[in-house]
């Protein structure tokens, strides 16, 4: 019997919201990029990844920026179970033509893993008392 599929939702708990959360991630200075995205990463104490979007006015007007944010959120929603847990990510678009949903999703998984590797090894999980 197979396990039930993991939900592909994007609740509020999976989002970076405050300027302090964004600043903490930028100050960690761990990023990776490709021709579609730049992704900044930093650790969090949660069992799941979180996403923040940063789309500059250089990209376009409010309609275009909103479209990019929707692309980013959907890519994260679909691939959140493939991303390293306990990590915050900030996605920034690269200049150029607007990418497809498939390109953003593939790029996010690849670049987020690269950025998370730059964070270094995770501390070992504390073992329950009495465990070998």
C-alpha positions in Angstrom: 0.0 0.0 0.0 1.4 3.4 -0.9 1.6 6.4 1.4 -1.0 9.2 0.8 0.4 12.0 -1.4 1.8 15.0 0.3 -0.4 18.1 0.0 0.7 20.7 -2.5 -0.5 23.8 -0.7 1.2 27.1 0.1 0.0 28.1 3.6 1.1 31.3 5.3 3.6 29.4 7.4 5.6 28.7 4.3 6.1 32.4 3.4 8.7 35.0 4.3 6.7 38.0 5.3 8.6 40.6 7.4 11.5 42.8 6.2 13.5 41.3 9.1 13.1 37.8 7.6 14.3 39.0 4.2 17.2 41.0 5.7 18.3 37.9 7.7 18.4 35.9 4.4 20.2 38.5 2.4 22.8 39.1 5.2 23.7 35.3 5.2 25.1 36.0 1.7 24.6 32.5 0.4 23.1 32.4 -3.1 23.1 30.5 -6.4 21.8 31.4 -9.8 21.3 30.3 -13.4 19.9 32.1 -16.5 16.3 32.1 -15.0 16.7 32.8 -11.2 18.8 34.1 -8.4 18.1 32.3 -5.1 19.3 33.4 -1.7 19.2 30.9 1.1 19.5 30.8 4.9 18.6 28.4 7.7 15.4 28.4 9.6 14.4 26.3 12.6 11.3 24.8 10.9 10.7 21.4 9.4 9.8 22.8 6.0 11.2 25.4 3.5 9.8 28.9 3.2 9.7 31.2 0.2 10.1 35.0 -0.3 9.8 36.7 -3.7 11.6 39.9 -4.6 10.7 41.3 -8.0 12.2 44.7 -8.9 10.5 47.5 -10.8 13.3 46.9 -13.4 11.4 43.8 -14.4 8.3 45.7 -15.5 5.1 47.3 -14.3 2.8 46.0 -11.5 1.1 43.5 -13.8 4.3 41.9 -14.9 5.7 41.8 -11.4 2.6 40.2 -10.2 2.8 37.6 -12.9 6.4 36.7 -11.9 5.3 36.4 -8.2 2.5 34.0 -9.2 5.0 32.0 -11.3 7.4 31.8 -8.3 4.7 30.8 -5.8 3.3 28.1 -8.1 6.8 26.7 -8.8 7.4 26.6 -5.0 4.0 25.0 -4.3 4.7 22.2 -6.8 8.3 21.5 -5.8 8.3 22.3 -2.0 8.8 18.6 -1.2 11.9 18.4 -3.4 13.5 21.4 -1.6 15.8 21.1 1.4 13.8 21.4 4.6 14.6 24.0 7.2 15.7 26.6 4.7 14.4 30.0 3.7 14.6 30.9 0.0 14.3 34.3 -1.7 13.7 34.1 -5.4 14.7 37.0 -7.7 14.1 36.9 -11.5 17.0 37.3 -14.0 16.5 39.9 -16.7 15.2 38.7 -20.0 12.0 37.3 -21.5 9.5 35.9 -19.0 10.2 32.2 -18.4 7.7 29.4 -18.6 6.3 27.7 -15.5 8.3 24.5 -16.2 11.5 26.5 -16.6 11.0 28.3 -13.3 10.1 25.0 -11.4 13.2 23.2 -12.8 15.4 26.2 -12.1 14.1 26.6 -8.5 14.8 23.0 -7.6 18.3 23.0 -9.1 19.4 26.5 -7.8 17.8 26.1 -4.3 19.8 22.9 -3.8 23.0 24.6 -4.8 22.3 27.5 -2.5 21.4 25.2 0.4 24.7 23.3 -0.1 26.6 26.5 0.4 25.0 26.9 3.9 27.1 24.0 5.1 26.2 20.8 7.0 23.2 20.8 9.3 23.7 20.2 13.0 22.8 16.6 14.0 19.3 16.0 15.2 19.2 15.4 19.0 18.6 11.8 19.7 15.9 10.7 22.2 17.2 9.5 25.5 18.0 5.8 25.6 18.5 5.6 21.8 21.8 4.0 20.6 
